Amino acid sequence: MTTAFVDLDVRPTLRAGGEPFGEIIGAVNALAPGQGLRLLATFKPLPLFQVLGSKGFTHEAREIGGGDWEVLFTPGDAPAAQPQNAPAAAPSTDEWPAAVREMDNRDLDPPEPMVRILAATEAMQAGEVLCALLCREPMFLLPELAKRGHAWRGAFEPDGTTYRILIRIDGAKGAA
């Protein structure tokens, strides 16, 4: 059976400094049974592979020139029963130690905040806490943190424009 693909070009959104995650998920949710998504982006969207994989899609990516990428998301078998949202945050940070590292990523374009946060977590010890400020909710970061076993807690600050996330290294593994 040949898959019919719906095209979605998020390059203009990315070049304008926007976050296309909602646009991508909206397009995926609007697909008819058996349809796939042909995504055009300004970078290889690695975190999206896991997000859409959890929805039952396989992917095939290729660089198409100038740093741009085409990714074909093809529907596969129905995904295992998994929540469609990001993994749950840690229930409480009351017993967490103070953050040993703070990062302000509000002026960075995606995917740079995620790349920097993940790199920082790699250099930290189990049980340590990282505090990061972002200009949007980090939808792609959360599954990556869970995959690495880190606990997290985040929310928008009262100003509504800054998302503050605390990440406890190896938190899901019971680190002290």
Secondary structure, DSSP 8 states (H G I E B T S, - for coil): ----EEEEE-HHHHHTT---HHHHHHHHHT--TT-EEEEEESS--HHHHHHHHTTTEEEEEEEEETTEEEEEEEE-S---S--SS-----S--TTS---SEEEE-TT--TTHHHHHHHHHHHTS-TT-EEEEEESS--TTHHHHHHHTT-EEEEEE-TTSS-EEEEEETTGGGT--
